[in-house]
Amino acid sequence: MALKSSLLRRWIVPQSRPWLPSVIALLLLLACAGAVMLDGALDEFMEKGQWRGLAIAPSVILYITIVTPIVGRAERRVLGALRPLLSLTDNQFARFADDSDYIKPATELIVIVVGLAIGLAVSLANASPITLSWRFLYFIITSPIMFALFAWVTYASLAGTRRVAALHRQPMQVNLFDTTPFEAVGRQSVLLALVFIVGITLSPLFQAAQPDSLHSPLFWLSYLSQAAVPVVIFFLNMLPTHQVLLKAKKKELNAVRARMFQEQQAMQDRLTGGQSDAARVAEATLLLAYEQRLRDARTWPYNTTMLRTIFFSALVPIATTIIQRLWGRLFP
């Protein structure tokens, strides 16, 4: 399904050469070694752990260029799965899908510039005292690029969630006993949560080990909060689907219960008159069984495997940090 082309989709997710952004990011990562060798400080670079500060920006850039196309494909699968449920023509659906998350190129450029400015300010603050070198130039270039790319992708991703939420607000033909079309939303939610988990795990991997931080309440508050974010993302992305299914479930339950009330009243009237009606008894039994099936119908498009994956994956950043701190204590 063709989507309206934004700057992000043209530059970071090019259809003709999807590998190009990742290749550029990988070359940027390899350039880190070149900057160090030009300064003639390879031994110092490795012994003092300076590689951590220089490598984090190109590593994050490489990671973003790899996962952005994957997230884009998951979004297209969601749109394809929801398409049969909507009473729209192909042209109407394509136009609605494009318009619901359209970003003006000027807005994207503003986001990029703001990200560059923030990255430059942070880089200069962390690079004092400033000593002109190839390593400094490399750091002062790659860090703002990382901030700009992160801001850009985050903004575009939020626009993508608007598209799916807007589609859920359209009239849908929902079958509460066959939620297969909504499973794509559940898989997308798992993917988004895992992408975020890997992203926040990169930070402790590139930080110097500080064993004493394990005793700090701020450390545990910080990383427990980070572990909770993927879980929140997982459920928030599925919230529009949950609301659609819950609304359909309540509507059907109300209709069934109204019908059951009518049948109950009719049966009571016939019993009062000394009459029996086996057909009404059978229908009442079927209505009770149907009501129970409706009550058991799930309104969240996830299964136990997805939930287990998110739960254990959310512990990865904390486990990584703890292992690194313990390693630093055992092998200072």
N, C-alpha and C positions, 0 to 999 in steps of 0.2 A: 504494500500500500504506500503510495507516494505521499510524503508529508511536505508541507510548505518549507522551503529551504531557508533556514536561518544561517547566520554567520557560523554558529557552532557546528551545524550539520555540514556546512560546506568546507570548513577548515579542519575540524577535529574528527568528523565522521565522513570523510569523502567516500562516495560509493565506488569510484573508479580505482582508487588506491588506498584502501582502508588501513594498510600497513604503514603508510608514510609518516603519520604523526608519531607513532611509536618508534620508528627508526630514528627520526630526528631527536626524540627524547633520549634514546639510548646513546646516540652520539654525544649528546649534551652531558650524559653521565660519564662517558669515557673521557670527555674533555677535562673533567676534574683532575684526572691523573696527569694530563698534559700541563695544566696550570701549575701543579705541584712540581713537576720535573723542570719546568722553565724557571722556577724559583730556586731549584737545586736543594729542596728541603724534604726529600722523600723520607729519610730516616726520622727526622723530627715530626713529620706529618703522621707517620704511623705510630711512633712511640708515645706521643702526647695525645693521641686520639683526636687530632684535628680533623681527620677524615669524616668524623661524624657530622660536624657542622656543615662541611662542604657537600657531602653526599646526600643529605636529606632532601634538598630542593629538587635536584634532578631525579631522584628516586620517586618523589611524590608526583612530579610532572610525568614521568614514565608510567606510573600507576594510573593516573587520570586518563592518559591517552589510550591505555589498554581497556579500562573498564567502561569508558563513556560509550563506545560502540555497542558493548554488550548490554548496557542499560537501555540504549536506544532500540535494540532488537527486541528486548522484553516488552517495551512500550508498544511496539508495532504488533506483537503477538496479542497483547491485551485488546488493542483496537480491533484486530481481526476476530477475536473471540466474542466481543460484544456486538459486532456488526449485525449478526442474524437476529438479535433480540430487539433491534430498533426498527420502527416503522418509518424509515427514511429511504429515499432512493440513493443510489450510489453517489450521484453528484451532490445531493444534499448532505450525505454523511461525510464525504471528503471535504466539502466546504465548511461544514460545522466543525470537523476535527481540526482543520487548519486554523480557523478563526478563533477557536477557544483558547489557544495558547500562543497566538502570534506575538512575537517580540519585534519591535522596531530595531533595525540595525543600529540606529543612533543610541538606543537604550543599551544594547549590548556593548557598544564602544564605551559608553559612560561607565558601565560596570567594570570593564577591563581597565580603564584609566584609574578608577578609584582603587581597584585591587593593586595596580602598579604603585600608586602613591602610598598605600598602606604598607606594601611590601618593602618599598624603598625606605620608609621611615623606620620600620622595624629592623631592617638590615643595618642601617646606619647606627641605630641605637645599640645593636649587639656587636658591632664591629669596632668599638672603641678599645684602646686607642687606635686610630686609623693609621695604618702603615701601607703605603702604596706598594702593591705587589700583584703578581698574576693571580694569586689566590684571593686577594681582596677584590680584584676586578671580577673574578669568576663568581664570588659570593654575592657581590653587589648587583650582578646581572641576573643570576638564576633565582635568587630569593624573590625579587619582585615579580618575575615571571610566574613562579609558583603561586604566589598570592593572587595574581591576576587570573590565572587559569582556574584556580579553585573558586574564586568569586564568580567567574563566568559560568562554569559548569553548574555550580550550585543554583544560580539564578535561573538558568535554562531548565534545570531539573524541576524547580518549583513550578515553572510554566507548564512542564509536562504533566505534573500532577493535576493542574487545573483542567487540562484536557480530559483526563479520565473522569474527574469529578463532574465536569459539565456533561459528559455523556451519560453518567448515571442519573442526572436530573431529567433526562429525556424519558418519555413513556417507554417502558420495557415490557416485553412478554416474558414474564418470569414463571418458571416451573420450580416450585419449592422442592420437588422430589428429584430434580435433575439440575444440579447447580454446576454441571461440568463447564459451561461457558465462563463461569466466574473463577474457575481454578487458575486461570492465567493470571488473575489479579493476586491470588495467594502466592504463586510462584514468583511474581514480580516483587512482592513484598519481602519474600525471603532473600531474593537477590539484592535488593536495596539495603537490607539490614546487613548482609554479609559484606557488601562493598564498604559500608561504613565501618564495620568491625575491622576489616583489613586496614582501612585508612588510619584509624586511631591506633592500631597496633604498630604502624610504621614509626610513630613518635618514640615510644620507649626503646625500640630497636636501635635508634640512632642517638639516644641519650647516654651520657656517661653513667655508669653504675653508681648509685648512692645508697649503700646498704642501710644507713641510718634512717632513710626516709620511710622504711617499713614501720617505724614506731610513731610516725606522724599521723595524727587524725586527718590533717588536710590531704595527705596522700590517699588515704582510703576513701575520703569523701569525693575527691577528684575522680578516681578510677571507678568507684561504684556508680557515680553519676554517668561516666562515659559508657559503662556497661549497660546502663538502663536506656540510653539513647537508641540503640538498635532495636530494642524491644518496642519502644514508643513508635519508631519509624515503621516497624512491622505492622502494628495495629492501625496506625493513622492512615497508612496507604490503603488498607482494606476497609476503612470506615465508610466511604461512600457505598461500597458493595453491601456492607452490613446493614446500612440504613435502608437500601432498596429491598433487600430480602426481608428485613424485619417489618417494613411497611406492608409488603405483600403477605407476610405471614399473619399479621394482625388483621388485615382486611379479610383474608380467607377464614380465619378463626371466628371473627365476628359474624360472617355470613353463615357458617356452619352452626354456631351456637344459636343464632336467630331461628334457623330451620329446626334445630333440636327443640327449641322452646315451643314452636308451633306444633311439632309432633307430640310433645308432651301434653300440651293443652288438649289436642284432639283425642289422645288416648284417655286422658282423664274424663273427658266428656262422654266417651263411649263406655268406659267402665262404670261411670255413674248411672248410665242408662241400662246397665246390665249386659252390654255387648262386648265382644272381644274382636280384635283385628290383628290376625297373625302377620299380615303384610306390614302394618305399621310397626309392630314389634321388631320385625326383621330390618325395616328401614332405620329404626332408632338404633339398633345394634350396629349397623353399618356406619351411621353418623358418629357414634361413640368411637368406633375404631378409626374413622377418618380424622376425628378431632385429635386423637392420641398421636397419629402419624404427623399431623401438623405441628403439634406441640414438640415433637421430637426433631422436627426439621431444623437443620443447622442454618444459622444466618451469618456465619463467618466462613469465608472460603479458604480454610486451612485444615490440615489434618494433623494427627498426632506426630507424624514424622517431621513435618515443618516446625511445629512448636518445639520439639526436642532439639532440632538443629539450631534454632534461634537461642534456646536456653543455654546450651553448651558453648555455642560460638560466642555468646556475650561474655563468657568468662575468659576468653582467649587474651584480650588485652591485659587483664589483671594478672593472669597466670604468667604471661610473658614478662611483665614488669617485676613480679615477685622473683621469678627465676633469675632475671638479670641482676637484681639487687643481692640475692643470695650468692650468686656467682662472684659478684664483686666483693662480698664479705669473705668467702672462702679463698678466693685467689686475688687479693688486693694488688 
